[in-house]
Amino acid sequence: MMRTLFIYAILLLGIALSTGTMQKVINHNALFVWINKTYTTASLQTTYLTHVTTLMEPHMSKCHITSTANFPLNQFEVCYTSQTLPLHLVGQSITLTADTLRHGSSRADEATAEIVTLFGPGFVQSRLFFVAEQTNSWQIAVNAKHDAPASVLLEIWLGTEHLGTLSFDEGDNTWETLSLSAPIAPGFHNLYIWYKNDFFDPELGLDRNAYIQSLQIMRQDFADE
């Protein structure tokens, strides 16, 4: 029965993704609340809600929640579904293109449907829900440009945890996919690609930027097949 409900939730998600823009995002996020209830046998306990609100920072702070001791489920749903950044369900693997990633860019005005560009220090954020029974090793791969002057350093963060840094150090304007692996627990997570080592020297004509085309997340045992 549990598995049937979860599959039904996935089907509903597919339907929601085929409608609207802002409303599509709200429907998308609302469905994840329902999926999460189904996946956790509808038992959202205080300890779990505390964990969820921590993982969703800084978004939940906008809801002015100071304590989760008596945190009503309907308040959780209102705060959660009011977010305009879509949440993505990660089963075995998922690929997020620039067209999707740009919605989570701190410099969204610099992004296009083909490339997320960071002309200065900034980040790209993705809200994820990992569907798994236990902590697994996940491969996180970023397709980005070896911009000059080298190196373009992209830090990968999961919430407040630094998972590692991808160094695009050729400086020859080619594109490459670099990856790292990290253990990730099931449930809600905010993943960030941070670009911090921006460089600009007008006298020498040097201007380093970050150009990102896609982000792929794949469970390690699935990637090894």
Residue frames as qw, qx, qy, qz and C-alpha x, y, z in Angstrom:
[[0.000, 0.886, 0.464, 0.000, 0.00, 0.00, 0.00],
 [0.333, -0.779, 0.105, 0.520, 2.82, 2.37, 0.96],
 [0.396, -0.162, 0.594, 0.681, 4.66, 1.74, -2.30],
 [0.230, 0.600, 0.687, 0.339, 1.44, 2.23, -4.30],
 [0.100, -0.933, -0.278, 0.204, 0.78, 5.61, -2.67],
 [0.371, -0.622, 0.310, 0.615, 4.33, 6.74, -3.35],
 [0.361, 0.134, 0.693, 0.609, 4.13, 5.74, -7.02],
 [0.097, 0.795, 0.583, 0.136, 0.80, 7.58, -7.24],
 [0.239, -0.865, -0.048, 0.439, 2.48, 10.67, -5.79],
 [0.386, -0.306, 0.524, 0.695, 5.18, 10.53, -8.47],
 [0.253, 0.472, 0.716, 0.449, 2.49, 10.36, -11.17],
 [0.066, -0.910, -0.393, 0.112, 0.76, 13.40, -9.68],
 [0.359, -0.665, 0.209, 0.620, 4.07, 15.24, -9.70],
 [0.371, 0.060, 0.652, 0.659, 4.42, 14.57, -13.42],
 [0.101, 0.747, 0.611, 0.239, 0.99, 16.06, -14.02],
 [0.241, -0.890, -0.168, 0.350, 1.85, 19.17, -11.97],
 [0.428, -0.429, 0.383, 0.697, 5.02, 19.75, -13.95],
 [0.308, 0.328, 0.672, 0.588, 3.03, 20.02, -17.16],
 [0.038, -0.864, -0.481, -0.146, 1.07, 23.12, -16.02],
 [0.183, -0.958, -0.220, -0.032, 1.59, 26.81, -15.30],
 [0.476, 0.558, -0.395, 0.554, 4.80, 28.89, -14.18],
 [0.158, -0.433, 0.539, -0.705, 4.50, 30.30, -10.65],
 [0.812, -0.179, 0.164, -0.530, 1.51, 28.07, -9.94],
 [0.878, 0.234, -0.418, 0.015, 3.49, 25.12, -11.32],
 [0.318, 0.412, -0.649, 0.555, 6.21, 25.74, -8.75],
 [0.462, -0.303, 0.437, -0.710, 3.71, 26.00, -5.90],
 [0.927, 0.020, -0.071, -0.367, 1.95, 22.81, -7.04],
 [0.697, 0.390, -0.561, 0.219, 5.33, 21.13, -7.44],
 [0.085, 0.379, -0.663, 0.640, 6.37, 21.98, -3.88],
 [0.664, -0.205, 0.268, -0.667, 2.96, 21.15, -2.40],
 [0.924, 0.124, -0.303, -0.197, 3.13, 17.69, -3.93],
 [0.507, 0.363, -0.669, 0.403, 6.49, 17.11, -2.28],
 [0.351, -0.329, 0.526, -0.701, 4.93, 17.81, 1.10],
 [0.878, -0.006, 0.076, -0.473, 2.38, 15.11, 0.33],
 [0.801, 0.339, -0.488, 0.071, 5.03, 12.75, -1.03],
 [0.165, 0.442, -0.687, 0.552, 7.09, 13.23, 2.11],
 [0.628, -0.229, 0.392, -0.632, 4.09, 12.40, 4.30],
 [0.940, 0.159, -0.147, -0.264, 3.54, 9.24, 2.28],
 [0.644, 0.443, -0.567, 0.259, 7.19, 8.25, 2.40],
 [0.078, 0.309, -0.697, 0.642, 7.41, 8.75, 6.16],
 [0.288, -0.407, -0.867, 0.011, 4.04, 7.06, 6.84],
 [0.202, -0.753, -0.289, -0.556, 2.54, 10.47, 7.54],
 [0.674, -0.635, -0.279, 0.253, 4.37, 10.65, 10.88],
 [0.354, 0.643, -0.153, 0.662, 6.02, 14.05, 10.85],
 [0.644, -0.583, -0.390, 0.306, 7.27, 14.14, 14.44],
 [0.179, -0.977, 0.040, 0.110, 8.70, 17.17, 16.22],
 [0.574, -0.505, 0.469, 0.442, 12.27, 15.88, 15.90],
 [0.572, 0.315, 0.585, 0.480, 11.81, 15.32, 12.19],
 [0.173, 0.922, 0.301, 0.171, 10.28, 18.76, 11.67],
 [0.369, -0.855, 0.213, 0.296, 13.22, 20.31, 13.51],
 [0.605, -0.179, 0.581, 0.514, 15.57, 18.48, 11.16],
 [0.435, 0.613, 0.548, 0.366, 13.60, 19.58, 8.10],
 [0.002, -0.990, -0.142, 0.000, 13.48, 23.25, 9.13],
 [0.487, -0.670, 0.369, 0.422, 17.23, 23.20, 9.77],
 [0.574, 0.071, 0.631, 0.517, 17.92, 21.75, 6.32],
 [0.306, 0.737, 0.515, 0.314, 15.65, 24.29, 4.66],
 [0.230, -0.840, -0.023, 0.491, 17.40, 27.36, 6.08],
 [0.032, -0.131, -0.336, 0.932, 17.55, 30.16, 5.11],
 [0.259, -0.315, -0.595, -0.693, 14.12, 29.73, 3.52],
 [0.444, -0.556, -0.702, 0.038, 12.23, 28.75, 6.65],
 [0.298, -0.310, -0.327, 0.842, 13.47, 31.87, 8.46],
 [0.127, -0.155, -0.321, -0.926, 11.22, 33.85, 6.12],
 [0.499, -0.470, -0.646, -0.338, 8.28, 32.16, 7.84],
 [0.218, -0.591, 0.350, -0.694, 9.30, 33.65, 11.21],
 [0.887, -0.293, -0.343, -0.094, 9.39, 30.28, 12.93],
 [0.090, -0.739, 0.531, -0.404, 11.21, 30.60, 16.25],
 [0.381, -0.291, 0.830, -0.287, 10.48, 27.17, 17.67],
 [0.556, 0.068, -0.693, -0.454, 9.38, 23.76, 16.41],
 [0.126, -0.081, 0.858, -0.491, 8.33, 22.49, 19.83],
 [0.437, 0.456, 0.683, -0.368, 4.65, 22.77, 18.90],
 [0.073, 0.354, -0.491, -0.792, 5.09, 23.21, 15.18],
 [0.686, 0.362, 0.468, -0.423, 1.72, 22.56, 13.48],
 [0.570, 0.106, 0.694, 0.426, 1.82, 20.57, 10.28],
 [0.366, 0.812, 0.435, 0.129, -0.36, 23.05, 8.41],
 [0.108, -0.943, 0.173, 0.262, 2.14, 25.84, 9.23],
 [0.519, -0.341, 0.652, 0.436, 4.92, 23.67, 7.86],
 [0.516, 0.454, 0.660, 0.302, 2.94, 23.19, 4.65],
 [0.175, 0.959, 0.216, -0.058, 2.18, 26.89, 4.24],
 [0.246, -0.826, 0.381, 0.333, 5.82, 27.92, 4.73],
 [0.563, -0.177, 0.716, 0.374, 7.15, 25.10, 2.62],
 [0.488, 0.517, 0.643, 0.286, 4.86, 25.45, -0.38],
 [0.112, 0.962, 0.134, -0.211, 5.22, 29.25, -0.45],
 [0.407, -0.548, 0.480, 0.552, 8.81, 28.89, -1.64],
 [0.619, 0.698, -0.030, -0.360, 9.25, 29.71, -5.32],
 [0.142, 0.585, -0.778, -0.180, 12.38, 27.63, -5.88],
 [0.888, 0.021, -0.289, -0.357, 11.31, 24.16, -7.08],
 [0.542, -0.463, 0.690, -0.121, 12.28, 21.07, -5.15],
 [0.620, 0.404, -0.592, -0.318, 13.61, 18.11, -7.15],
 [0.910, -0.241, 0.267, -0.204, 13.08, 14.47, -6.35],
 [0.242, 0.624, -0.739, -0.079, 16.31, 12.42, -6.54],
 [0.967, -0.096, 0.097, -0.217, 15.84, 8.67, -6.92],
 [0.893, -0.041, 0.204, 0.400, 18.75, 7.02, -8.72],
 [0.443, -0.073, 0.222, 0.865, 19.87, 10.02, -10.76],
 [0.205, 0.889, 0.381, -0.153, 18.83, 13.46, -11.91],
 [0.484, 0.100, 0.220, 0.841, 20.27, 16.00, -14.35],
 [0.024, 0.865, 0.343, -0.366, 19.46, 19.68, -13.88],
 [0.542, 0.464, 0.274, 0.645, 20.15, 21.85, -16.93],
 [0.222, 0.005, -0.116, 0.968, 20.98, 25.56, -16.91],
 [0.312, -0.424, -0.407, -0.747, 17.34, 26.36, -17.64],
 [0.681, -0.566, -0.459, -0.071, 16.44, 24.81, -14.28],
 [0.650, -0.227, -0.312, 0.655, 19.54, 25.84, -12.33],
 [0.177, 0.377, 0.049, 0.908, 19.14, 29.53, -13.17],
 [0.478, -0.684, -0.340, -0.434, 16.09, 29.75, -10.88],
 [0.757, -0.597, -0.167, 0.208, 18.42, 29.10, -7.95],
 [0.611, 0.300, -0.075, 0.729, 21.21, 31.43, -9.07],
 [0.314, -0.668, -0.301, 0.603, 22.17, 34.29, -6.77],
 [0.000, 0.473, -0.287, -0.833, 22.80, 36.24, -9.98],
 [0.542, 0.418, 0.729, -0.033, 19.77, 35.04, -11.93],
 [0.362, 0.858, 0.063, -0.358, 19.77, 38.13, -14.15],
 [0.014, 0.675, -0.648, -0.352, 23.07, 36.90, -15.63],
 [0.450, -0.041, 0.890, 0.055, 21.75, 33.44, -16.51],
 [0.524, 0.262, -0.406, -0.701, 20.18, 32.13, -19.71],
 [0.930, 0.002, 0.106, -0.353, 18.40, 28.92, -20.61],
 [0.854, 0.385, -0.320, 0.140, 21.70, 27.49, -21.89],
 [0.591, 0.202, -0.461, 0.630, 24.28, 28.74, -19.37],
 [0.472, -0.851, -0.219, 0.071, 24.26, 29.93, -15.77],
 [0.529, 0.494, -0.194, 0.662, 26.89, 32.67, -15.64],
 [0.515, -0.784, -0.209, 0.277, 28.38, 34.13, -12.48],
 [0.450, 0.733, -0.073, 0.505, 30.23, 37.32, -13.44],
 [0.084, -0.633, 0.490, -0.594, 31.19, 37.77, -9.80],
 [0.019, 0.100, -0.916, 0.388, 31.16, 35.80, -6.53],
 [0.661, -0.043, 0.021, -0.749, 27.89, 33.94, -6.12],
 [0.306, -0.097, 0.938, -0.130, 26.17, 30.59, -6.01],
 [0.568, -0.040, -0.543, -0.617, 23.67, 28.30, -7.67],
 [0.367, -0.143, 0.748, -0.534, 21.26, 26.57, -5.32],
 [0.548, -0.082, -0.688, -0.468, 19.12, 23.47, -5.83],
 [0.568, -0.256, 0.505, -0.598, 16.53, 22.17, -3.37],
 [0.492, 0.200, -0.817, -0.224, 16.53, 18.38, -3.35],
 [0.771, -0.282, 0.359, -0.444, 14.65, 15.49, -1.77],
 [0.228, 0.392, -0.885, -0.105, 16.68, 12.27, -1.77],
 [0.879, -0.111, -0.016, -0.463, 14.48, 9.18, -1.91],
 [0.518, 0.327, -0.773, 0.166, 16.30, 6.33, -0.18],
 [0.792, -0.484, -0.359, -0.095, 15.98, 4.00, 2.77],
 [0.723, -0.549, -0.005, 0.418, 19.41, 4.89, 4.16],
 [0.054, -0.860, 0.316, 0.397, 22.48, 7.07, 3.64],
 [0.869, 0.329, 0.270, 0.253, 24.12, 6.35, 0.27],
 [0.393, -0.401, 0.324, 0.761, 27.19, 7.56, -1.58],
 [0.481, 0.797, 0.352, -0.101, 26.18, 10.02, -4.30],
 [0.540, 0.028, 0.313, 0.781, 28.19, 11.34, -7.23],
 [0.132, 0.886, 0.244, -0.371, 27.80, 15.07, -7.86],
 [0.578, 0.102, 0.437, 0.681, 28.96, 16.16, -11.31],
 [0.133, 0.842, 0.151, -0.501, 29.13, 19.69, -12.70],
 [0.631, 0.414, 0.381, 0.534, 29.60, 20.57, -16.37],
 [0.106, -0.935, -0.067, 0.332, 31.41, 23.92, -16.49],
 [0.599, 0.760, -0.073, 0.241, 33.87, 25.96, -18.52],
 [0.731, -0.254, -0.035, 0.632, 37.65, 26.18, -18.06],
 [0.171, 0.964, 0.138, 0.150, 37.53, 29.96, -18.14],
 [0.645, 0.175, -0.171, 0.724, 40.72, 32.02, -18.24],
 [0.271, 0.548, -0.762, 0.213, 42.65, 32.89, -16.25],
 [0.764, -0.221, -0.606, -0.014, 42.69, 29.53, -14.47],
 [0.129, -0.187, -0.966, -0.123, 41.48, 28.22, -12.14],
 [0.529, -0.357, -0.166, -0.752, 37.72, 28.37, -11.76],
 [0.121, 0.044, -0.905, 0.406, 37.01, 26.88, -8.34],
 [0.590, -0.337, -0.313, -0.664, 33.49, 25.64, -7.68],
 [0.097, -0.187, 0.824, -0.525, 32.79, 24.66, -4.09],
 [0.546, -0.291, -0.667, -0.416, 30.07, 22.08, -3.51],
 [0.161, -0.174, 0.627, -0.742, 28.09, 22.52, -0.30],
 [0.434, -0.408, -0.764, -0.247, 25.26, 20.46, 1.16],
 [0.459, -0.833, -0.307, -0.013, 23.59, 22.85, 3.56],
 [0.210, -0.930, 0.298, -0.045, 26.43, 24.03, 5.79],
 [0.801, -0.301, 0.462, 0.233, 28.72, 21.09, 4.96],
 [0.285, 0.741, -0.473, -0.382, 31.53, 21.61, 2.43],
 [0.961, 0.095, 0.256, -0.052, 31.69, 18.42, 0.35],
 [0.696, -0.107, 0.394, 0.591, 34.67, 19.45, -1.77],
 [0.160, 0.776, -0.129, -0.597, 35.89, 21.75, -4.53],
 [0.777, 0.414, 0.404, 0.249, 35.90, 21.17, -8.30],
 [0.231, -0.687, 0.268, 0.635, 38.85, 22.87, -9.99],
 [0.691, 0.649, 0.287, 0.135, 38.47, 23.81, -13.65],
 [0.414, -0.759, 0.240, 0.442, 42.11, 24.71, -14.17],
 [0.696, 0.253, 0.448, 0.501, 42.88, 24.39, -17.90],
 [0.055, -0.694, -0.007, 0.718, 42.13, 28.05, -18.70],
 [0.173, -0.113, 0.694, 0.690, 41.50, 27.18, -22.37],
 [0.481, 0.183, -0.008, -0.857, 37.74, 27.92, -22.59],
 [0.425, -0.023, -0.857, -0.291, 36.86, 24.23, -23.05],
 [0.693, -0.360, 0.092, -0.618, 34.02, 22.53, -21.21],
 [0.395, 0.172, -0.889, 0.153, 34.37, 19.54, -18.90],
 [0.738, -0.508, -0.203, -0.395, 32.37, 17.55, -16.38],
 [0.247, 0.355, -0.750, 0.500, 34.10, 17.14, -13.03],
 [0.725, -0.456, -0.359, -0.372, 32.67, 15.21, -10.11],
 [0.011, -0.374, 0.762, -0.529, 33.05, 14.24, -6.48],
 [0.608, -0.321, -0.700, -0.195, 31.33, 11.69, -4.26],
 [0.123, -0.305, 0.533, -0.779, 29.84, 12.14, -0.82],
 [0.151, -0.341, -0.916, 0.146, 27.53, 10.30, 1.59],
 [0.287, -0.188, -0.047, -0.938, 24.08, 11.90, 1.67],
 [0.191, 0.205, 0.858, -0.430, 21.21, 10.96, 3.97],
 [0.027, 0.517, 0.750, 0.413, 17.66, 10.64, 2.61],
 [0.117, -0.779, -0.495, 0.368, 15.30, 13.57, 2.87],
 [0.222, 0.961, 0.147, 0.076, 15.48, 17.32, 2.25],
 [0.640, -0.325, 0.128, 0.685, 18.77, 19.02, 1.34],
 [0.276, 0.944, -0.019, -0.179, 19.93, 22.34, -0.09],
 [0.796, -0.016, 0.268, 0.543, 22.85, 21.90, -2.48],
 [0.092, 0.953, -0.058, -0.284, 24.99, 24.88, -3.43],
 [0.763, 0.277, 0.126, 0.571, 27.62, 25.42, -6.11],
 [0.235, -0.915, -0.046, 0.326, 29.67, 28.35, -4.81],
 [0.651, 0.488, 0.045, 0.580, 31.98, 30.48, -6.99],
 [0.430, -0.854, -0.129, 0.263, 34.20, 32.65, -4.82],
 [0.560, -0.399, 0.290, 0.666, 37.54, 33.21, -6.59],
 [0.458, 0.838, 0.285, 0.087, 36.36, 35.78, -9.12],
 [0.525, -0.370, 0.216, 0.735, 39.14, 37.76, -10.84],
 [0.404, 0.846, 0.308, 0.165, 39.11, 40.93, -12.92],
 [0.438, -0.517, 0.179, 0.713, 42.08, 43.02, -14.11],
 [0.497, 0.822, 0.241, -0.138, 41.09, 45.55, -16.80],
 [0.008, -0.840, 0.450, 0.301, 44.69, 46.64, -17.39],
 [0.248, -0.314, 0.885, 0.239, 45.75, 43.10, -18.31],
 [0.590, 0.139, -0.424, -0.673, 42.42, 42.33, -19.96],
 [0.266, 0.009, -0.957, 0.115, 41.78, 39.39, -17.63],
 [0.565, -0.173, 0.158, -0.791, 38.30, 38.46, -16.45],
 [0.164, 0.011, -0.986, 0.037, 37.56, 35.09, -14.85],
 [0.623, -0.114, 0.080, -0.770, 33.90, 34.03, -14.57],
 [0.348, -0.017, 0.927, -0.140, 32.02, 30.84, -13.80],
 [0.575, 0.192, -0.373, -0.702, 29.95, 29.29, -16.59],
 [0.352, -0.052, 0.901, -0.250, 27.80, 26.28, -15.65],
 [0.431, 0.060, -0.597, -0.674, 25.72, 24.18, -18.05],
 [0.787, -0.259, -0.422, -0.369, 24.42, 21.36, -15.89],
 [0.297, -0.446, 0.719, -0.443, 24.44, 19.53, -12.58],
 [0.773, -0.024, -0.568, -0.282, 24.05, 15.77, -12.37],
 [0.414, -0.438, 0.654, -0.456, 23.47, 13.82, -9.17],
 [0.797, 0.126, -0.527, -0.268, 23.69, 10.03, -9.33],
 [0.813, -0.487, 0.280, -0.155, 23.71, 7.33, -6.68],
 [0.078, -0.675, 0.710, 0.184, 27.22, 5.85, -6.71],
 [0.534, -0.032, 0.844, 0.025, 26.17, 2.21, -7.12],
 [0.614, 0.673, 0.386, -0.143, 24.04, 3.26, -10.10],
 [0.234, 0.890, -0.322, -0.221, 26.92, 5.30, -11.58],
 [0.296, -0.519, 0.790, 0.135, 29.29, 2.31, -11.30],
 [0.767, 0.252, 0.577, -0.123, 27.06, 0.02, -13.36]]
